[in-house]
Amino acid sequence: MDVFLHRLPLFFDQHALLVLACAGLLLALLVTEVMQLRRGWNEATPATVTRLLNRDNALLIDLSPRADFEKGHIPGARNVAMEQFDPEHKDLAKVKDMPVIVCCRSGVTSQRAAQKLVKAGFKNVHSLAGGLAAWRQADLPVVKGKA
């Protein structure tokens, strides 16, 4: 171990670019993790969403346009178009302490909705990572028609 510690400065001198790149990547990883912790909501995999729906009786909100929702959605999802999504609505205020999952087609719109929910005081907010596309890719059930 003593030999290793004596050779370490020599390694740093000979491979300064490699050491800087490694330090930069480590810093970027650390910043990303801290930002994810501070945002207040979680990205959920399809397996996590299934667990939340089955065990925790989570509310699932699908933000897809009505036509897309009727073409296929997760069983039990409630459809609310993003334009009409209001975290302050009286029906949503009743479930502030429950787990709430938001999803859309690709997962981008649901991230904005998750942020709105956190700002409105919701504590247990999840966004389906990858959206309905990830759900279908995991070969999980999709139902057609109105909710």
BALUMLO-70220 format. One record per residue: residue number from 1; residue in one letter; x, y, z of N, C-alpha, C, O in turn. Coordinates in Angstrom, 1 decimal, m for minus. Layout:
> NUM_A_X_Y_Z_X_Y_Z_X_Y_Z_X_Y_Z
...
END
This chain:
> 1_M_0.8_m1.2_0.0_0.0_0.0_0.0_0.9_1.3_0.0_0.5_2.3_m0.6
> 2_D_2.0_1.2_0.7_2.9_2.3_0.8_3.5_2.7_m0.6_3.6_3.8_m0.9
> 3_V_3.8_1.7_m1.4_4.4_1.9_m2.7_3.3_2.5_m3.6_3.6_3.4_m4.4
> 4_F_2.1_2.1_m3.5_1.0_2.7_m4.3_0.8_4.2_m4.0_0.7_5.0_m4.9
> 5_L_0.9_4.6_m2.7_0.7_6.0_m2.3_1.9_6.8_m2.8_1.7_8.0_m3.1
> 6_H_3.1_6.2_m2.9_4.2_7.0_m3.4_4.2_7.2_m4.9_4.7_8.1_m5.4
> 7_R_3.6_6.2_m5.6_3.5_6.3_m7.1_2.3_7.1_m7.5_2.2_7.5_m8.7
> 8_L_1.4_7.4_m6.7_0.1_8.1_m7.1_0.4_9.5_m7.6_m0.1_9.8_m8.7
> 9_P_1.3_10.3_m7.0_1.6_11.6_m7.6_2.2_11.5_m9.0_1.9_12.3_m9.9
> 10_L_3.0_10.5_m9.2_3.7_10.2_m10.5_2.6_9.9_m11.6_2.6_10.4_m12.7
> 11_F_1.6_9.1_m11.2_0.5_8.7_m12.1_m0.3_10.0_m12.4_m0.6_10.2_m13.6
> 12_F_m0.6_10.8_m11.5_m1.3_12.0_m11.7_m0.6_12.9_m12.7_m1.2_13.5_m13.6
> 13_D_0.7_13.0_m12.5_1.6_13.9_m13.4_1.6_13.3_m14.8_1.4_14.1_m15.8
> 14_Q_1.7_12.0_m15.0_1.8_11.4_m16.3_0.4_11.3_m17.0_0.4_11.2_m18.2
> 15_H_m0.7_11.3_m16.2_m2.0_11.1_m16.8_m3.0_12.2_m16.4_m4.1_11.9_m16.0
> 16_A_m2.5_13.4_m16.4_m3.3_14.5_m15.9_m4.7_14.7_m16.6_m5.7_14.9_m16.0
> 17_L_m4.7_14.5_m17.9_m5.9_14.6_m18.7_m6.9_13.5_m18.3_m8.1_13.7_m18.1
> 18_L_m6.4_12.3_m18.1_m7.3_11.2_m17.6_m7.9_11.4_m16.2_m9.0_11.2_m16.0
> 19_V_m7.0_12.0_m15.3_m7.5_12.3_m14.0_m8.5_13.4_m14.0_m9.5_13.3_m13.3
> 20_L_m8.3_14.4_m14.8_m9.3_15.5_m14.9_m10.6_15.0_m15.5_m11.7_15.4_m15.0
> 21_A_m10.5_14.2_m16.5_m11.8_13.6_m17.1_m12.5_12.8_m16.1_m13.8_12.9_m16.0
> 22_C_m11.8_12.0_m15.3_m12.5_11.2_m14.3_m13.1_12.0_m13.2_m14.2_11.8_m12.8
> 23_A_m12.4_13.1_m12.8_m12.9_14.0_m11.8_m14.1_14.7_m12.3_m15.1_14.9_m11.6
> 24_G_m14.1_15.1_m13.6_m15.2_15.8_m14.2_m16.5_14.9_m14.3_m17.6_15.4_m14.0
> 25_L_m16.3_13.7_m14.6_m17.4_12.7_m14.7_m18.0_12.5_m13.3_m19.2_12.4_m13.1
> 26_L_m17.1_12.3_m12.3_m17.6_12.1_m10.9_m18.4_13.3_m10.5_m19.4_13.2_m9.8
> 27_L_m17.9_14.5_m10.8_m18.6_15.7_m10.4_m20.0_15.8_m11.1_m21.0_16.2_m10.5
> 28_A_m20.0_15.5_m12.4_m21.3_15.5_m13.1_m22.3_14.5_m12.5_m23.5_14.8_m12.4
> 29_L_m21.8_13.3_m12.2_m22.6_12.3_m11.6_m23.2_12.8_m10.2_m24.4_12.6_m9.9
> 30_L_m22.4_13.4_m9.4_m22.8_13.9_m8.1_m23.8_15.0_m8.3_m24.8_15.0_m7.6
> 31_V_m23.6_15.9_m9.2_m24.6_17.0_m9.4_m25.9_16.4_m9.9_m27.0_16.9_m9.4
> 32_T_m25.9_15.5_m10.8_m27.1_14.9_m11.3_m27.9_14.2_m10.2_m29.1_14.3_m10.1
> 33_E_m27.2_13.5_m9.3_m27.9_12.8_m8.2_m28.5_13.8_m7.2_m29.6_13.6_m6.8
> 34_V_m27.8_14.9_m6.9_m28.3_15.9_m6.0_m29.5_16.5_m6.6_m30.5_16.8_m5.9
> 35_M_m29.5_16.8_m7.9_m30.6_17.5_m8.6_m31.9_16.5_m8.5_m33.0_17.0_m8.3
> 36_Q_m31.6_15.3_m8.7_m32.8_14.3_m8.7_m33.4_14.2_m7.3_m34.6_14.1_m7.2
> 37_L_m32.6_14.3_m6.3_m33.1_14.3_m4.9_m33.8_15.6_m4.6_m34.8_15.5_m3.8
> 38_R_m33.4_16.7_m5.1_m34.1_17.9_m4.8_m35.4_18.2_m5.6_m36.2_19.1_m5.2
> 39_R_m35.6_17.5_m6.6_m36.8_17.8_m7.5_m38.1_17.4_m6.8_m39.1_18.0_m7.2
> 40_G_m38.1_16.5_m5.9_m39.3_16.2_m5.1_m40.2_15.1_m5.7_m41.2_14.7_m5.0
> 41_W_m39.9_14.6_m6.8_m40.7_13.5_m7.4_m39.7_12.4_m7.9_m38.5_12.6_m8.1
> 42_N_m40.3_11.2_m8.1_m39.5_10.0_m8.5_m39.8_9.6_m9.9_m41.0_9.7_m10.3
> 43_E_m38.9_9.1_m10.7_m39.1_8.4_m11.9_m39.4_7.0_m11.6_m38.6_6.3_m10.8
> 44_A_m40.5_6.4_m12.0_m40.9_5.1_m11.7_m40.8_4.2_m12.9_m41.2_4.6_m14.0
> 45_T_m40.3_3.0_m12.8_m40.3_2.0_m13.8_m41.7_1.4_m13.9_m42.5_1.6_m13.0
> 46_P_m42.0_0.7_m15.0_m43.3_0.0_m15.1_m43.5_m0.9_m13.9_m44.6_m1.0_m13.4
> 47_A_m42.5_m1.6_m13.4_m42.6_m2.5_m12.3_m43.0_m1.7_m11.0_m43.8_m2.2_m10.2
> 48_T_m42.4_m0.6_m10.8_m42.7_0.2_m9.7_m44.1_0.8_m9.7_m44.8_0.8_m8.7
> 49_V_m44.5_1.1_m10.9_m45.9_1.6_m11.1_m46.9_0.5_m10.8_m47.9_0.7_m10.1
> 50_T_m46.6_m0.7_m11.2_m47.5_m1.9_m10.9_m47.6_m2.1_m9.4_m48.7_m2.3_m8.9
> 51_R_m46.4_m2.0_m8.7_m46.4_m2.2_m7.3_m47.2_m1.1_m6.6_m48.0_m1.3_m5.7
> 52_L_m47.1_0.2_m7.0_m47.8_1.3_m6.4_m49.3_1.2_m6.6_m50.1_1.5_m5.7
> 53_L_m49.7_0.7_m7.8_m51.1_0.5_m8.1_m51.7_m0.6_m7.3_m52.8_m0.5_m6.7
> 54_N_m51.0_m1.7_m7.2_m51.5_m2.9_m6.5_m51.5_m2.8_m5.0_m52.4_m3.2_m4.3
> 55_R_m50.4_m2.3_m4.5_m50.2_m2.4_m3.0_m50.6_m1.1_m2.3_m51.1_m1.1_m1.2
> 56_D_m50.3_0.1_m3.0_m50.5_1.3_m2.3_m51.8_2.1_m2.8_m52.0_3.2_m2.4
> 57_N_m52.5_1.5_m3.7_m53.8_2.1_m4.2_m53.5_3.5_m4.8_m54.2_4.4_m4.4
> 58_A_m52.5_3.6_m5.6_m52.0_4.9_m6.1_m53.0_5.4_m7.2_m53.7_4.6_m7.8
> 59_L_m53.1_6.7_m7.3_m53.9_7.4_m8.3_m53.0_7.5_m9.6_m51.9_8.0_m9.5
> 60_L_m53.5_7.0_m10.7_m52.8_7.1_m12.0_m53.5_8.0_m12.9_m54.6_7.9_m13.3
> 61_I_m52.8_9.1_m13.3_m53.3_10.1_m14.2_m52.6_10.0_m15.5_m51.3_10.2_m15.6
> 62_D_m53.3_9.8_m16.6_m52.8_9.8_m17.9_m53.0_11.1_m18.6_m54.2_11.5_m18.7
> 63_L_m51.9_11.8_m19.0_m52.0_13.1_m19.5_m52.1_13.1_m21.1_m52.0_14.2_m21.7
> 64_S_m52.3_12.0_m21.7_m52.4_11.9_m23.1_m53.7_12.6_m23.6_m54.7_12.7_m22.9
> 65_P_m53.7_13.1_m24.9_m54.9_13.6_m25.5_m56.0_12.5_m25.5_m55.6_11.3_m25.6
> 66_R_m57.2_12.9_m25.4_m58.3_11.9_m25.3_m58.3_10.8_m26.4_m58.5_9.7_m26.1
> 67_A_m58.0_11.2_m27.6_m57.9_10.2_m28.7_m56.8_9.2_m28.5_m57.1_8.0_m28.7
> 68_D_m55.7_9.6_m28.0_m54.6_8.7_m27.7_m54.9_7.8_m26.5_m54.6_6.6_m26.5
> 69_F_m55.6_8.4_m25.5_m56.0_7.6_m24.4_m56.9_6.5_m24.7_m56.8_5.4_m24.2
> 70_E_m57.9_6.8_m25.6_m58.8_5.8_m26.0_m58.2_4.7_m26.9_m58.8_3.6_m27.0
> 71_K_m57.1_5.0_m27.5_m56.4_4.0_m28.3_m55.7_3.0_m27.5_m55.4_1.8_m27.9
> 72_G_m55.3_3.4_m26.2_m54.7_2.5_m25.3_m54.1_3.2_m24.1_m53.5_4.2_m24.2
> 73_H_m54.5_2.6_m22.9_m54.0_3.2_m21.7_m53.8_2.1_m20.6_m54.3_1.0_m20.8
> 74_I_m53.1_2.5_m19.5_m52.9_1.6_m18.4_m54.3_1.4_m17.7_m55.0_2.3_m17.5
> 75_P_m54.6_0.1_m17.4_m55.9_m0.1_m16.7_m55.9_0.7_m15.4_m55.0_0.7_m14.6
> 76_G_m57.1_1.3_m15.2_m57.3_2.1_m14.0_m56.9_3.6_m14.1_m57.1_4.4_m13.2
> 77_A_m56.3_4.0_m15.2_m55.8_5.3_m15.4_m57.0_6.3_m15.6_m58.0_5.9_m16.2
> 78_R_m56.8_7.5_m15.1_m57.8_8.6_m15.3_m57.2_9.5_m16.3_m56.0_9.9_m16.2
> 79_N_m58.0_9.9_m17.3_m57.5_10.8_m18.4_m57.7_12.2_m18.0_m58.9_12.6_m17.8
> 80_V_m56.7_13.0_m18.0_m56.8_14.5_m17.9_m55.8_15.1_m18.9_m54.6_14.8_m18.8
> 81_A_m56.3_15.8_m19.9_m55.4_16.4_m20.8_m54.5_17.4_m20.1_m54.9_18.1_m19.1
> 82_M_m53.2_17.6_m20.5_m52.3_18.4_m19.9_m52.8_19.9_m19.8_m52.5_20.6_m18.8
> 83_E_m53.5_20.3_m20.8_m54.0_21.7_m20.8_m55.0_21.9_m19.7_m55.2_23.0_m19.2
> 84_Q_m55.7_20.8_m19.2_m56.7_21.0_m18.2_m56.1_20.5_m16.8_m56.9_20.5_m15.8
> 85_F_m54.9_20.1_m16.8_m54.3_19.5_m15.6_m54.1_20.6_m14.5_m53.4_21.6_m14.8
> 86_D_m54.8_20.5_m13.4_m54.7_21.5_m12.3_m54.5_20.8_m11.0_m55.5_20.3_m10.5
> 87_P_m53.3_20.9_m10.4_m53.0_20.2_m9.2_m53.9_20.8_m8.0_m54.0_20.1_m7.0
> 88_E_m54.4_22.0_m8.2_m55.2_22.6_m7.1_m56.6_22.3_m7.2_m57.4_22.7_m6.4
> 89_H_m57.0_21.4_m8.2_m58.4_21.0_m8.3_m58.9_20.3_m7.1_m58.1_19.6_m6.4
> 90_K_m60.2_20.5_m6.7_m60.7_20.0_m5.5_m60.6_18.5_m5.4_m60.4_17.9_m4.3
> 91_D_m60.8_17.8_m6.5_m60.7_16.3_m6.5_m59.3_15.8_m6.2_m59.1_14.8_m5.6
> 92_L_m58.3_16.6_m6.8_m56.9_16.2_m6.5_m56.5_16.6_m5.1_m55.6_15.9_m4.5
> 93_A_m57.0_17.6_m4.6_m56.6_18.1_m3.2_m57.0_17.0_m2.2_m56.3_16.9_m1.1
> 94_K_m57.9_16.1_m2.5_m58.3_15.1_m1.6_m57.3_14.0_m1.4_m57.2_13.2_m0.5
> 95_V_m56.4_13.9_m2.5_m55.4_12.8_m2.5_m54.0_13.2_m2.3_m53.1_12.6_m2.8
> 96_K_m53.8_14.4_m1.7_m52.4_14.9_m1.6_m51.5_14.0_m0.8_m50.3_14.0_m1.1
> 97_D_m52.0_13.2_0.1_m51.2_12.3_0.8_m51.0_10.9_0.2_m50.2_10.1_0.7
> 98_M_m51.8_10.6_m0.8_m51.7_9.3_m1.5_m50.6_9.3_m2.6_m50.2_10.4_m3.0
> 99_P_m50.1_8.2_m3.0_m49.2_8.1_m4.1_m49.9_8.5_m5.4_m51.0_8.0_m5.6
> 100_V_m49.3_9.4_m6.1_m49.9_9.9_m7.4_m48.9_9.6_m8.5_m47.7_9.9_m8.4
> 101_I_m49.3_8.9_m9.6_m48.5_8.6_m10.7_m49.0_9.3_m11.9_m50.2_9.3_m12.2
> 102_V_m48.1_10.0_m12.6_m48.5_10.7_m13.8_m47.8_10.0_m15.0_m46.6_9.6_m14.9
> 103_C_m48.5_9.9_m16.1_m47.9_9.3_m17.3_m48.4_9.9_m18.5_m49.4_10.6_m18.5
> 104_C_m47.7_9.8_m19.6_m48.1_10.3_m20.9_m47.5_9.3_m21.9_m47.1_8.2_m21.6
> 105_R_m47.5_9.7_m23.2_m47.0_8.8_m24.2_m45.5_8.5_m24.1_m45.1_7.3_m24.2
> 106_S_m44.7_9.5_m23.8_m43.2_9.3_m23.8_m42.5_9.6_m22.5_m41.4_9.2_m22.3
> 107_G_m43.2_10.2_m21.6_m42.6_10.5_m20.3_m42.2_11.9_m20.1_m41.8_12.3_m19.0
> 108_V_m42.2_12.7_m21.1_m41.8_14.1_m21.1_m42.8_15.0_m20.4_m42.5_15.8_m19.5
> 109_T_m44.1_14.9_m20.9_m45.2_15.7_m20.4_m45.4_15.4_m18.9_m45.7_16.3_m18.1
> 110_S_m45.3_14.1_m18.6_m45.6_13.7_m17.2_m44.5_14.3_m16.2_m44.9_14.5_m15.0
> 111_Q_m43.3_14.6_m16.7_m42.3_15.2_m15.8_m42.8_16.6_m15.4_m42.6_17.0_m14.3
> 112_R_m43.3_17.4_m16.4_m43.8_18.7_m16.1_m45.0_18.6_m15.1_m45.1_19.5_m14.2
> 113_A_m45.9_17.7_m15.3_m47.0_17.5_m14.4_m46.5_17.1_m13.0_m47.1_17.6_m12.0
> 114_A_m45.5_16.3_m12.9_m45.0_15.9_m11.6_m44.5_17.1_m10.9_m44.6_17.2_m9.6
> 115_Q_m43.8_17.9_m11.6_m43.2_19.2_m11.0_m44.4_20.1_m10.5_m44.2_20.6_m9.4
> 116_K_m45.4_20.2_m11.2_m46.6_21.0_m10.8_m47.2_20.4_m9.5_m47.6_21.1_m8.6
> 117_L_m47.3_19.1_m9.4_m47.9_18.4_m8.2_m47.0_18.7_m7.0_m47.5_19.0_m5.9
> 118_V_m45.7_18.6_m7.2_m44.8_18.9_m6.1_m44.9_20.3_m5.6_m45.0_20.6_m4.4
> 119_K_m45.0_21.2_m6.5_m45.2_22.7_m6.2_m46.5_22.9_m5.4_m46.6_23.8_m4.6
> 120_A_m47.5_22.1_m5.7_m48.8_22.2_m5.1_m48.9_21.5_m3.7_m49.9_21.6_m3.1
> 121_G_m47.8_20.9_m3.3_m47.7_20.3_m2.0_m47.9_18.8_m1.9_m48.0_18.2_m0.8
> 122_F_m48.0_18.1_m3.1_m48.0_16.6_m3.1_m46.7_16.1_m2.6_m45.7_16.6_m3.0
> 123_K_m46.7_15.0_m1.8_m45.5_14.5_m1.2_m45.0_13.2_m1.9_m43.8_12.9_m1.9
> 124_N_m45.9_12.4_m2.5_m45.6_11.1_m3.0_m45.9_11.0_m4.5_m46.9_10.4_m4.9
> 125_V_m45.1_11.7_m5.3_m45.3_11.9_m6.7_m44.4_11.0_m7.5_m43.2_11.0_m7.3
> 126_H_m44.9_10.4_m8.6_m44.1_9.5_m9.4_m44.4_9.8_m10.9_m45.6_10.1_m11.2
> 127_S_m43.5_9.8_m11.8_m43.7_9.9_m13.2_m43.2_8.6_m13.9_m42.1_8.1_m13.6
> 128_L_m44.0_8.0_m14.7_m43.7_6.8_m15.4_m42.5_7.1_m16.4_m42.8_7.7_m17.4
> 129_A_m41.4_6.6_m16.1_m40.2_6.9_m17.0_m40.4_6.2_m18.3_m40.7_5.0_m18.4
> 130_G_m40.3_6.9_m19.4_m40.5_6.4_m20.7_m42.0_6.4_m21.1_m42.3_6.0_m22.3
> 131_G_m42.9_6.7_m20.2_m44.3_6.8_m20.5_m44.9_5.5_m20.9_m44.5_4.4_m20.6
> 132_L_m46.0_5.6_m21.6_m46.8_4.4_m22.1_m46.0_3.5_m23.0_m46.2_2.3_m23.1
> 133_A_m45.0_4.2_m23.7_m44.1_3.4_m24.6_m43.3_2.4_m23.7_m43.2_1.2_m24.1
> 134_A_m42.8_2.8_m22.6_m42.1_1.9_m21.7_m43.0_0.8_m21.1_m42.6_m0.3_m20.9
> 135_W_m44.2_1.2_m20.8_m45.2_0.3_m20.3_m45.5_m0.8_m21.3_m45.5_m2.0_m21.0
> 136_R_m45.7_m0.4_m22.5_m45.9_m1.4_m23.6_m44.7_m2.3_m23.9_m44.8_m3.5_m24.1
> 137_Q_m43.5_m1.7_m23.8_m42.3_m2.4_m24.0_m42.1_m3.5_m23.0_m41.4_m4.5_m23.2
> 138_A_m42.6_m3.2_m21.8_m42.5_m4.2_m20.7_m43.6_m5.3_m20.8_m43.7_m6.2_m19.9
> 139_D_m44.4_m5.3_m21.9_m45.4_m6.2_m22.2_m46.5_m6.2_m21.0_m47.0_m7.3_m20.6
> 140_L_m46.8_m5.1_m20.5_m47.9_m5.0_m19.5_m49.2_m4.6_m20.2_m49.2_m4.1_m21.3
> 141_P_m50.3_m4.9_m19.5_m51.6_m4.8_m20.2_m52.0_m3.3_m20.5_m51.7_m2.4_m19.7
> 142_V_m52.6_m3.2_m21.6_m53.2_m1.9_m22.0_m54.6_m2.1_m22.4_m54.9_m3.1_m23.1
> 143_V_m55.5_m1.2_m22.0_m56.9_m1.3_m22.4_m57.3_m0.2_m23.3_m56.6_0.9_m23.3
> 144_K_m58.2_m0.4_m24.2_m58.7_0.5_m25.1_m60.1_1.1_m24.7_m60.8_0.4_m24.0
> 145_G_m60.4_2.2_m25.3_m61.7_2.8_m24.9_m61.6_3.8_m23.8_m60.5_4.2_m23.4
> 146_K_m62.8_4.3_m23.4_m62.8_5.2_m22.3_m62.6_4.6_m21.0_m62.8_3.4_m20.8
> 147_A_m62.1_5.4_m20.0_m61.8_4.8_m18.7_m63.1_4.4_m17.9_m63.0_3.9_m16.8
END
